[in-house]
Amino acid sequence: MVEGIEQFNDIRPYEPEEMKQAFNDLLNDRQFNLIMKGFAPWLPKFVRNGLLRLAFVGVKSPLDFQLRFMKPVVKYIVWKHTDGCNFDDTSLHSAASECRYTFVSNHRDIVLDSAFLDLMLYKNGYPTTVEIGIGDNLLIYPWIKRLVRMNKAFTVRRGLTPHEMIQSSMLMSRYIHFAVTQKKENIWIAQREGRAKDSDDRTQESVLKMMAMGGDLKELNIVPLTISYEFDPCDYLKAQEFQQKRDNPAFKKSKQDDLDNMKTGIFGYKGRVTYHCGTPVNQWVDELKHLPRNEFFAAVAQRMDREIHAGYTLYPCNYIALDLLNNNADHASQYTHSDRQRFETYLSGQLAKINIPNKDEAFLRQKMLSMYANPAINKGKVRSAEGRLLPEGRKNSE
């Protein structure tokens, strides 16, 4: 093990020497075996597990595990459930560099945000993938916790008292600094707790303050990362939750709701997907160091928001949603009639999936339109602030 890592035993991913035991424990988990049976019900358990053990031969680290087991799965998801996944890392140094990065991104999918990033880092020649922070509210079964720790995940504790939150944040921050500087790992973490269900992505200052607890922000090499989905397969579930919370302010999702979101996000159609790396924080953060502490973190968060918003890839559906929301055709040059028909058909199909008491079609439609319009609104504000207008002429994506 890396020297000093034992201080993070409560939250860290597995180390290489722990992988074999973790894999054996996974195969002996009854619930995990039920999941595997669903994929190949015709195979006896001993055959399934035997094949998995054979595939595990030669796996000596979490990165090996990702390349052997997770990479083929994620590649299949990209092939089956997207129209392609692109990665723009022109703002970063050469992939051959020894530099490691902390990617702080908007949050689109519970599972795939980091999984797609892993695949693209690998494809583009980076020396390793990312360790990820995942909320313990999602680790609802022992096999899930075991699997994500094998897959380079560290635990983010939720639902704590204020005192517990401070202690947990300090431990997590120290671990992130340790992972980047000592383990030489990349990190992925969402810009806020949970997904922005209306796609109005904003960086929480508390996330930045947490990362600064364990050391200088500059040693983390923070990169604002924008994730752009053409279609969000969970959009109708998010809209549904908006109405449920509107009708019952005490509403909380169940464990089954979380599982449904994960399953829908993985296997739902996403259209085109783009990851865009913004200007690394180290290139501009010194401009803000004269500010008092609270103003400093507010300014860093605002600058990261501008980087993330400027990095959106806008698709026809973003402009269509904005025009439908405003009941005008101000952005009609950015899409065709067939684009609009396709999006209207898609929207109707997603709304039809919602089955809740007192279903409010108008409210749900407005919420879904906002999800697709907000990236265009936010990018437009950045352009306006920079004194640039939206480009003329239709573009399928930009």
C-alpha positions as a Markdown table, in Angstrom:
| # | Residue | x | y | z |
|---|---|---|---|---|
| 1 | Met | 0.0 | 0.0 | 0.0 |
| 2 | Val | 1.0 | 3.6 | -0.5 |
| 3 | Glu | 2.5 | 4.9 | 2.7 |
| 4 | Gly | 0.1 | 6.8 | 4.9 |
| 5 | Ile | -3.1 | 5.5 | 3.2 |
| 6 | Glu | -4.4 | 3.7 | 6.2 |
| 7 | Gln | -5.7 | 7.0 | 7.6 |
| 8 | Phe | -8.3 | 6.9 | 4.8 |
| 9 | Asn | -9.5 | 3.3 | 5.3 |
| 10 | Asp | -13.1 | 4.4 | 6.0 |
| 11 | Ile | -13.6 | 6.1 | 2.6 |
| 12 | Arg | -10.9 | 5.1 | 0.1 |
| 13 | Pro | -11.1 | 2.7 | -2.9 |
| 14 | Tyr | -9.4 | -0.7 | -2.7 |
| 15 | Glu | -5.7 | -0.9 | -3.0 |
| 16 | Pro | -4.1 | -3.5 | -5.4 |
| 17 | Glu | -3.4 | -6.0 | -2.7 |
| 18 | Glu | -7.0 | -6.0 | -1.6 |
| 19 | Met | -8.6 | -6.6 | -5.0 |
| 20 | Lys | -8.6 | -10.4 | -5.0 |
| 21 | Gln | -10.4 | -10.7 | -1.6 |
| 22 | Ala | -12.9 | -8.0 | -2.7 |
| 23 | Phe | -13.6 | -9.9 | -5.9 |
| 24 | Asn | -14.2 | -13.2 | -4.0 |
| 25 | Asp | -16.5 | -11.4 | -1.5 |
| 26 | Leu | -18.4 | -10.0 | -4.5 |
| 27 | Leu | -18.9 | -13.4 | -6.0 |
| 28 | Asn | -20.2 | -14.8 | -2.7 |
| 29 | Asp | -22.8 | -12.0 | -2.3 |
| 30 | Arg | -26.3 | -13.4 | -2.8 |
| 31 | Gln | -27.8 | -10.2 | -4.2 |
| 32 | Phe | -24.9 | -9.8 | -6.7 |
| 33 | Asn | -25.5 | -13.3 | -7.9 |
| 34 | Leu | -29.2 | -12.6 | -8.4 |
| 35 | Ile | -28.2 | -9.6 | -10.6 |
| 36 | Met | -25.7 | -11.7 | -12.6 |
| 37 | Lys | -28.4 | -14.4 | -13.0 |
| 38 | Gly | -30.6 | -11.8 | -14.7 |
| 39 | Phe | -27.9 | -11.3 | -17.4 |
| 40 | Ala | -27.5 | -15.1 | -18.0 |
| 41 | Pro | -30.3 | -17.0 | -16.4 |
| 42 | Trp | -29.5 | -20.2 | -18.5 |
| 43 | Leu | -26.0 | -20.5 | -16.9 |
| 44 | Pro | -25.7 | -22.2 | -13.5 |
| 45 | Lys | -24.1 | -20.1 | -10.7 |
| 46 | Phe | -20.9 | -22.1 | -10.6 |
| 47 | Val | -20.4 | -21.6 | -14.4 |
| 48 | Arg | -21.1 | -17.8 | -14.2 |
| 49 | Asn | -18.7 | -17.4 | -11.3 |
| 50 | Gly | -16.1 | -19.6 | -12.9 |
| 51 | Leu | -16.1 | -17.5 | -16.0 |
| 52 | Leu | -15.8 | -14.3 | -13.9 |
| 53 | Arg | -12.9 | -15.8 | -12.0 |
| 54 | Leu | -11.2 | -16.7 | -15.2 |
| 55 | Ala | -11.7 | -13.2 | -16.5 |
| 56 | Phe | -10.2 | -11.8 | -13.3 |
| 57 | Val | -6.9 | -13.6 | -13.8 |
| 58 | Gly | -4.2 | -11.0 | -14.2 |
| 59 | Val | -6.2 | -8.2 | -12.6 |
| 60 | Lys | -3.9 | -6.7 | -10.0 |
| 61 | Ser | -5.3 | -3.2 | -9.4 |
| 62 | Pro | -8.5 | -1.1 | -9.7 |
| 63 | Leu | -7.2 | 0.2 | -13.0 |
| 64 | Asp | -6.7 | -3.3 | -14.3 |
| 65 | Phe | -10.3 | -4.1 | -13.2 |
| 66 | Gln | -11.6 | -1.1 | -15.0 |
| 67 | Leu | -9.8 | -2.0 | -18.2 |
| 68 | Arg | -10.8 | -5.7 | -18.0 |
| 69 | Phe | -14.4 | -5.4 | -16.9 |
| 70 | Met | -15.7 | -1.9 | -17.1 |
| 71 | Lys | -14.2 | -0.6 | -20.4 |
| 72 | Pro | -16.0 | -3.2 | -22.6 |
| 73 | Val | -19.3 | -2.4 | -20.7 |
| 74 | Val | -18.9 | 1.4 | -21.1 |
| 75 | Lys | -17.9 | 1.0 | -24.8 |
| 76 | Tyr | -21.0 | -1.0 | -25.4 |
| 77 | Ile | -23.2 | 1.6 | -23.7 |
| 78 | Val | -21.6 | 4.3 | -25.9 |
| 79 | Trp | -22.3 | 2.2 | -29.0 |
| 80 | Lys | -25.8 | 1.1 | -28.0 |
| 81 | His | -27.2 | 4.1 | -26.2 |
| 82 | Thr | -25.5 | 7.2 | -27.6 |
| 83 | Asp | -24.8 | 8.7 | -31.0 |
| 84 | Gly | -21.1 | 9.1 | -30.1 |
| 85 | Cys | -19.1 | 10.5 | -27.2 |
| 86 | Asn | -16.5 | 13.2 | -27.9 |
| 87 | Phe | -13.7 | 14.6 | -25.7 |
| 88 | Asp | -12.2 | 18.1 | -26.1 |
| 89 | Asp | -9.1 | 18.4 | -23.9 |
| 90 | Thr | -7.3 | 21.1 | -25.9 |
| 91 | Ser | -7.0 | 23.3 | -22.8 |
| 92 | Leu | -4.9 | 20.6 | -21.0 |
| 93 | His | -1.3 | 19.7 | -21.3 |
| 94 | Ser | -0.1 | 16.7 | -23.3 |
| 95 | Ala | -1.6 | 13.4 | -22.2 |
| 96 | Ala | 1.9 | 12.0 | -21.8 |
| 97 | Ser | 2.5 | 14.6 | -19.0 |
| 98 | Glu | 3.0 | 13.4 | -15.4 |
| 99 | Cys | 0.4 | 15.9 | -14.4 |
| 100 | Arg | -2.8 | 14.6 | -12.6 |
| 101 | Tyr | -6.1 | 16.5 | -12.7 |
| 102 | Thr | -9.1 | 17.1 | -10.5 |
| 103 | Phe | -12.0 | 17.3 | -12.9 |
| 104 | Val | -14.9 | 19.3 | -11.4 |
| 105 | Ser | -18.0 | 19.0 | -13.6 |
| 106 | Asn | -21.6 | 19.5 | -13.9 |
| 107 | His | -23.5 | 16.4 | -13.0 |
| 108 | Arg | -25.7 | 14.7 | -15.7 |
| 109 | Asp | -25.8 | 11.0 | -14.8 |
| 110 | Ile | -25.2 | 9.2 | -11.5 |
| 111 | Val | -23.1 | 6.4 | -13.0 |
| 112 | Leu | -21.9 | 7.5 | -16.4 |
| 113 | Asp | -20.4 | 10.9 | -15.8 |
| 114 | Ser | -17.2 | 9.4 | -14.6 |
| 115 | Ala | -17.4 | 6.2 | -16.6 |
| 116 | Phe | -17.5 | 8.0 | -19.9 |
| 117 | Leu | -14.6 | 10.2 | -18.7 |
| 118 | Asp | -12.6 | 7.1 | -17.8 |
| 119 | Leu | -13.1 | 5.7 | -21.3 |
| 120 | Met | -12.1 | 9.0 | -23.0 |
| 121 | Leu | -9.0 | 9.5 | -20.9 |
| 122 | Tyr | -7.9 | 6.0 | -21.8 |
| 123 | Lys | -8.6 | 6.4 | -25.5 |
| 124 | Asn | -6.7 | 9.7 | -25.5 |
| 125 | Gly | -3.6 | 8.2 | -24.0 |
| 126 | Tyr | -3.8 | 9.5 | -20.4 |
| 127 | Pro | -1.8 | 7.3 | -18.0 |
| 128 | Thr | -4.7 | 6.6 | -15.7 |
| 129 | Thr | -8.4 | 7.1 | -15.2 |
| 130 | Val | -10.2 | 8.9 | -12.3 |
| 131 | Glu | -11.1 | 8.2 | -8.8 |
| 132 | Ile | -14.6 | 9.4 | -8.1 |
| 133 | Gly | -16.6 | 10.6 | -5.1 |
| 134 | Ile | -19.9 | 8.8 | -4.7 |
| 135 | Gly | -22.5 | 9.5 | -2.1 |
| 136 | Asp | -23.1 | 6.8 | 0.4 |
| 137 | Asn | -26.8 | 7.2 | -0.1 |
| 138 | Leu | -26.3 | 5.4 | -3.4 |
| 139 | Leu | -24.4 | 2.5 | -1.8 |
| 140 | Ile | -27.6 | 0.8 | -0.8 |
| 141 | Tyr | -26.4 | -2.7 | -0.9 |
| 142 | Pro | -23.0 | -4.2 | 0.2 |
| 143 | Trp | -22.3 | -5.5 | -3.3 |
| 144 | Ile | -22.7 | -2.0 | -4.8 |
| 145 | Lys | -20.2 | -0.5 | -2.2 |
| 146 | Arg | -17.8 | -3.3 | -2.9 |
| 147 | Leu | -18.1 | -2.9 | -6.7 |
| 148 | Val | -17.6 | 0.8 | -6.7 |
| 149 | Arg | -14.5 | 0.6 | -4.4 |
| 150 | Met | -13.0 | -1.9 | -6.9 |
| 151 | Asn | -13.8 | 0.7 | -9.6 |
| 152 | Lys | -11.8 | 3.5 | -8.0 |
| 153 | Ala | -14.6 | 5.2 | -6.0 |
| 154 | Phe | -14.2 | 6.9 | -2.6 |
| 155 | Thr | -17.2 | 7.5 | -0.3 |
| 156 | Val | -18.9 | 10.9 | 0.2 |
| 157 | Arg | -20.9 | 10.7 | 3.4 |
| 158 | Arg | -24.4 | 12.2 | 3.3 |
| 159 | Gly | -27.0 | 13.1 | 6.0 |
| 160 | Leu | -24.5 | 14.1 | 8.7 |
| 161 | Thr | -24.8 | 16.5 | 11.6 |
| 162 | Pro | -22.9 | 19.8 | 11.2 |
| 163 | His | -20.0 | 18.6 | 13.3 |
| 164 | Glu | -19.9 | 15.3 | 11.5 |
| 165 | Met | -20.0 | 17.1 | 8.2 |
| 166 | Ile | -16.9 | 19.2 | 9.1 |
| 167 | Gln | -14.9 | 16.1 | 10.1 |
| 168 | Ser | -16.0 | 14.1 | 7.0 |
| 169 | Ser | -15.2 | 17.0 | 4.7 |
| 170 | Met | -11.7 | 17.4 | 6.2 |
| 171 | Leu | -11.1 | 13.6 | 5.8 |
| 172 | Met | -12.3 | 13.6 | 2.2 |
| 173 | Ser | -10.3 | 16.8 | 1.3 |
| 174 | Arg | -7.1 | 15.3 | 2.7 |
| 175 | Tyr | -7.8 | 12.1 | 0.8 |
| 176 | Ile | -8.3 | 14.0 | -2.5 |
| 177 | His | -5.0 | 15.8 | -2.0 |
| 178 | Phe | -3.3 | 12.5 | -1.1 |
| 179 | Ala | -4.7 | 10.8 | -4.2 |
| 180 | Val | -3.5 | 13.5 | -6.5 |
| 181 | Thr | -0.1 | 14.1 | -5.0 |
| 182 | Gln | 0.9 | 10.8 | -3.5 |
| 183 | Lys | -1.0 | 8.1 | -5.4 |
| 184 | Lys | -0.7 | 10.1 | -8.7 |
| 185 | Glu | -4.4 | 9.6 | -9.5 |
| 186 | Asn | -6.9 | 11.9 | -11.3 |
| 187 | Ile | -10.1 | 12.8 | -9.5 |
| 188 | Trp | -13.6 | 13.4 | -10.7 |
| 189 | Ile | -16.1 | 15.2 | -8.4 |
| 190 | Ala | -19.4 | 16.9 | -9.2 |
| 191 | Gln | -19.6 | 20.7 | -8.8 |
| 192 | Arg | -22.5 | 20.3 | -6.4 |
| 193 | Glu | -24.2 | 17.7 | -4.2 |
| 194 | Gly | -26.6 | 15.8 | -6.4 |
| 195 | Arg | -27.6 | 16.6 | -10.0 |
| 196 | Ala | -29.0 | 19.9 | -11.0 |
| 197 | Lys | -32.3 | 18.6 | -12.1 |
| 198 | Asp | -33.1 | 21.7 | -14.1 |
| 199 | Ser | -29.7 | 21.7 | -15.8 |
| 200 | Asp | -29.0 | 25.1 | -14.4 |
| 201 | Asp | -25.5 | 24.1 | -13.4 |
| 202 | Arg | -23.9 | 26.1 | -10.5 |
| 203 | Thr | -20.7 | 25.3 | -8.6 |
| 204 | Gln | -21.3 | 25.1 | -4.8 |
| 205 | Glu | -18.8 | 27.2 | -2.9 |
| 206 | Ser | -18.9 | 24.5 | -0.2 |
| 207 | Val | -17.3 | 22.0 | -2.7 |
| 208 | Leu | -14.4 | 24.3 | -3.2 |
| 209 | Lys | -14.0 | 25.0 | 0.5 |
| 210 | Met | -14.0 | 21.3 | 1.1 |
| 211 | Met | -11.2 | 20.7 | -1.4 |
| 212 | Ala | -9.2 | 23.6 | 0.2 |
| 213 | Met | -9.4 | 22.0 | 3.7 |
| 214 | Gly | -6.7 | 19.5 | 2.9 |
| 215 | Gly | -4.2 | 21.8 | 1.3 |
| 216 | Asp | -3.5 | 24.4 | -1.5 |
| 217 | Leu | -6.1 | 24.2 | -4.2 |
| 218 | Lys | -3.4 | 24.7 | -6.8 |
| 219 | Glu | -1.8 | 21.3 | -6.1 |
| 220 | Leu | -5.1 | 19.6 | -7.2 |
| 221 | Asn | -4.8 | 21.0 | -10.8 |
| 222 | Ile | -8.6 | 21.6 | -10.9 |
| 223 | Val | -10.2 | 21.5 | -14.4 |
| 224 | Pro | -13.7 | 22.8 | -14.9 |
| 225 | Leu | -15.4 | 20.1 | -17.1 |
| 226 | Thr | -18.6 | 20.4 | -19.1 |
| 227 | Ile | -20.8 | 17.4 | -19.8 |
| 228 | Ser | -23.3 | 18.0 | -22.6 |
| 229 | Tyr | -26.0 | 15.4 | -23.4 |
| 230 | Glu | -28.2 | 15.9 | -26.4 |
| 231 | Phe | -31.0 | 13.9 | -24.6 |
| 232 | Asp | -31.2 | 13.1 | -20.9 |
| 233 | Pro | -32.9 | 9.8 | -20.5 |
| 234 | Cys | -33.8 | 10.7 | -16.9 |
| 235 | Asp | -35.5 | 14.0 | -17.9 |
| 236 | Tyr | -39.0 | 12.6 | -17.2 |
| 237 | Leu | -37.9 | 11.2 | -13.8 |
| 238 | Lys | -36.5 | 14.6 | -12.9 |
| 239 | Ala | -39.7 | 16.4 | -14.0 |
| 240 | Gln | -41.8 | 13.8 | -12.1 |
| 241 | Glu | -39.7 | 14.6 | -8.9 |
| 242 | Phe | -40.3 | 18.3 | -9.4 |
| 243 | Gln | -44.1 | 17.7 | -9.3 |
| 244 | Gln | -43.9 | 15.3 | -6.4 |
| 245 | Lys | -41.9 | 17.8 | -4.3 |
| 246 | Arg | -44.3 | 20.6 | -5.4 |
| 247 | Asp | -47.3 | 18.6 | -4.3 |
| 248 | Asn | -45.7 | 17.3 | -1.2 |
| 249 | Pro | -42.7 | 19.4 | 0.1 |
| 250 | Ala | -41.7 | 16.5 | 2.4 |
| 251 | Phe | -41.3 | 14.0 | -0.5 |
| 252 | Lys | -38.1 | 12.1 | -0.6 |
| 253 | Lys | -36.9 | 9.5 | -3.1 |
| 254 | Ser | -36.8 | 5.9 | -2.1 |
| 255 | Lys | -33.9 | 3.5 | -2.6 |
| 256 | Gln | -35.9 | 2.1 | -5.5 |
| 257 | Asp | -36.2 | 5.5 | -7.0 |
| 258 | Asp | -32.4 | 5.9 | -7.0 |
| 259 | Leu | -32.0 | 2.5 | -8.6 |
| 260 | Asp | -34.6 | 3.4 | -11.3 |
| 261 | Asn | -32.6 | 6.6 | -12.0 |
| 262 | Met | -29.4 | 4.7 | -12.3 |
| 263 | Lys | -30.9 | 2.1 | -14.6 |
| 264 | Thr | -32.6 | 4.6 | -16.8 |
| 265 | Gly | -29.5 | 6.8 | -17.0 |
| 266 | Ile | -27.4 | 3.8 | -18.1 |
| 267 | Phe | -29.7 | 2.2 | -20.6 |
| 268 | Gly | -31.6 | 5.2 | -21.9 |
| 269 | Tyr | -31.0 | 7.0 | -25.2 |
| 270 | Lys | -28.6 | 10.0 | -24.9 |
| 271 | Gly | -28.0 | 11.1 | -28.4 |
| 272 | Arg | -24.7 | 12.9 | -28.8 |
| 273 | Val | -22.5 | 13.3 | -25.7 |
| 274 | Thr | -19.6 | 15.8 | -25.4 |
| 275 | Tyr | -17.0 | 16.4 | -22.7 |
| 276 | His | -15.2 | 19.7 | -22.8 |
| 277 | Cys | -12.3 | 20.7 | -20.5 |
| 278 | Gly | -12.3 | 24.4 | -19.6 |
| 279 | Thr | -9.3 | 26.5 | -18.7 |
| 280 | Pro | -7.5 | 24.9 | -15.7 |
| 281 | Val | -8.0 | 26.8 | -12.5 |
| 282 | Asn | -4.3 | 27.2 | -11.9 |
| 283 | Gln | -4.1 | 29.4 | -15.0 |
| 284 | Trp | -6.3 | 32.1 | -13.4 |
| 285 | Val | -6.8 | 31.5 | -9.7 |
| 286 | Asp | -3.9 | 33.8 | -8.7 |
| 287 | Glu | -5.8 | 36.8 | -10.1 |
| 288 | Leu | -8.3 | 36.2 | -7.2 |
| 289 | Lys | -5.9 | 35.6 | -4.3 |
| 290 | His | -6.1 | 39.1 | -3.0 |
| 291 | Leu | -9.8 | 38.6 | -2.1 |
| 292 | Pro | -10.9 | 37.8 | 1.5 |
| 293 | Arg | -11.6 | 34.1 | 2.0 |
| 294 | Asn | -15.4 | 34.0 | 1.4 |
| 295 | Glu | -15.2 | 36.4 | -1.6 |
| 296 | Phe | -12.3 | 34.3 | -3.0 |
| 297 | Phe | -14.4 | 31.1 | -3.0 |
| 298 | Ala | -17.4 | 32.9 | -4.4 |
| 299 | Ala | -15.3 | 34.3 | -7.2 |
| 300 | Val | -13.7 | 31.0 | -8.0 |
| 301 | Ala | -17.1 | 29.3 | -8.2 |
| 302 | Gln | -18.4 | 32.1 | -10.5 |
| 303 | Arg | -15.4 | 31.7 | -12.8 |
| 304 | Met | -15.8 | 28.0 | -12.9 |
| 305 | Asp | -19.5 | 28.4 | -13.7 |
| 306 | Arg | -18.5 | 30.6 | -16.7 |
| 307 | Glu | -16.0 | 28.0 | -17.8 |
| 308 | Ile | -18.5 | 25.2 | -17.6 |
| 309 | His | -21.3 | 27.3 | -19.2 |
| 310 | Ala | -19.0 | 28.4 | -22.0 |
| 311 | Gly | -18.1 | 24.8 | -22.6 |
| 312 | Tyr | -21.6 | 23.5 | -23.4 |
| 313 | Thr | -22.1 | 21.9 | -26.7 |
| 314 | Leu | -25.6 | 23.1 | -27.8 |
| 315 | Tyr | -27.7 | 20.8 | -29.9 |
| 316 | Pro | -30.9 | 21.7 | -31.8 |
| 317 | Cys | -33.1 | 20.6 | -29.0 |
| 318 | Asn | -31.5 | 23.2 | -26.6 |
| 319 | Tyr | -32.6 | 26.0 | -29.0 |
| 320 | Ile | -36.0 | 24.4 | -29.7 |
| 321 | Ala | -36.7 | 24.1 | -26.0 |
| 322 | Leu | -35.7 | 27.8 | -25.4 |
| 323 | Asp | -38.0 | 28.9 | -28.2 |
| 324 | Leu | -40.9 | 26.7 | -27.0 |
| 325 | Leu | -40.4 | 28.0 | -23.5 |
| 326 | Asn | -40.5 | 31.6 | -24.6 |
| 327 | Asn | -43.2 | 31.0 | -27.3 |
| 328 | Asn | -41.1 | 32.5 | -30.0 |
| 329 | Ala | -38.8 | 31.5 | -32.9 |
| 330 | Asp | -35.8 | 33.6 | -32.0 |
| 331 | His | -33.3 | 30.8 | -32.5 |
| 332 | Ala | -35.0 | 29.1 | -35.5 |
| 333 | Ser | -31.8 | 29.5 | -37.5 |
| 334 | Gln | -30.2 | 26.9 | -35.2 |
| 335 | Tyr | -32.6 | 24.0 | -36.1 |
| 336 | Thr | -34.8 | 22.7 | -38.9 |
| 337 | His | -38.4 | 21.8 | -39.0 |
| 338 | Ser | -37.5 | 18.1 | -38.8 |
| 339 | Asp | -35.4 | 18.9 | -35.7 |
| 340 | Arg | -38.4 | 20.5 | -34.1 |
| 341 | Gln | -40.7 | 17.6 | -35.0 |
| 342 | Arg | -38.2 | 15.1 | -33.6 |
| 343 | Phe | -37.9 | 16.9 | -30.3 |
| 344 | Glu | -41.6 | 17.4 | -29.9 |
| 345 | Thr | -42.2 | 13.7 | -30.5 |
| 346 | Tyr | -39.4 | 12.9 | -28.1 |
| 347 | Leu | -40.9 | 15.2 | -25.5 |
| 348 | Ser | -44.3 | 13.7 | -25.8 |
| 349 | Gly | -42.9 | 10.2 | -25.4 |
| 350 | Gln | -41.0 | 11.1 | -22.3 |
| 351 | Leu | -44.0 | 12.8 | -20.7 |
| 352 | Ala | -46.1 | 9.8 | -21.4 |
| 353 | Lys | -43.8 | 7.7 | -19.2 |
| 354 | Ile | -44.8 | 9.7 | -16.1 |
| 355 | Asn | -47.5 | 8.0 | -14.1 |
| 356 | Ile | -48.2 | 9.8 | -10.9 |
| 357 | Pro | -51.5 | 11.0 | -9.2 |
| 358 | Asn | -52.8 | 14.4 | -10.4 |
| 359 | Lys | -50.4 | 14.4 | -13.3 |
| 360 | Asp | -49.9 | 18.1 | -14.3 |
| 361 | Glu | -49.0 | 17.9 | -17.9 |
| 362 | Ala | -48.4 | 21.7 | -18.3 |
| 363 | Phe | -46.1 | 21.8 | -15.3 |
| 364 | Leu | -44.2 | 18.7 | -16.3 |
| 365 | Arg | -43.7 | 20.0 | -19.9 |
| 366 | Gln | -42.5 | 23.3 | -18.6 |
| 367 | Lys | -39.9 | 21.6 | -16.3 |
| 368 | Met | -38.6 | 19.4 | -19.1 |
| 369 | Leu | -38.3 | 22.4 | -21.5 |
| 370 | Ser | -36.3 | 24.3 | -18.8 |
| 371 | Met | -33.9 | 21.4 | -18.5 |
| 372 | Tyr | -33.0 | 21.6 | -22.2 |
| 373 | Ala | -33.2 | 25.4 | -22.4 |
| 374 | Asn | -31.0 | 26.3 | -19.5 |
| 375 | Pro | -27.7 | 25.3 | -21.1 |
| 376 | Ala | -28.5 | 27.6 | -24.0 |
| 377 | Ile | -29.5 | 30.4 | -21.6 |
| 378 | Asn | -26.3 | 30.1 | -19.6 |
| 379 | Lys | -24.0 | 29.9 | -22.6 |
| 380 | Gly | -25.8 | 32.9 | -24.0 |
| 381 | Lys | -25.1 | 34.9 | -20.9 |
| 382 | Val | -21.4 | 34.1 | -21.1 |
| 383 | Arg | -21.3 | 35.2 | -24.7 |
| 384 | Ser | -23.2 | 38.3 | -23.9 |
| 385 | Ala | -20.8 | 39.1 | -21.1 |
| 386 | Glu | -17.9 | 38.6 | -23.6 |
| 387 | Gly | -19.6 | 40.9 | -26.1 |
| 388 | Arg | -20.3 | 38.2 | -28.6 |
| 389 | Leu | -23.6 | 37.3 | -30.3 |
| 390 | Leu | -24.9 | 33.9 | -31.1 |
| 391 | Pro | -23.5 | 32.6 | -34.4 |
| 392 | Glu | -25.5 | 33.1 | -37.4 |
| 393 | Gly | -26.7 | 30.3 | -39.6 |
| 394 | Arg | -27.9 | 26.8 | -38.6 |
| 395 | Lys | -25.5 | 24.4 | -36.8 |
| 396 | Asn | -26.3 | 20.9 | -35.7 |
| 397 | Ser | -24.0 | 21.3 | -32.8 |
| 398 | Glu | -21.4 | 23.8 | -31.6 |
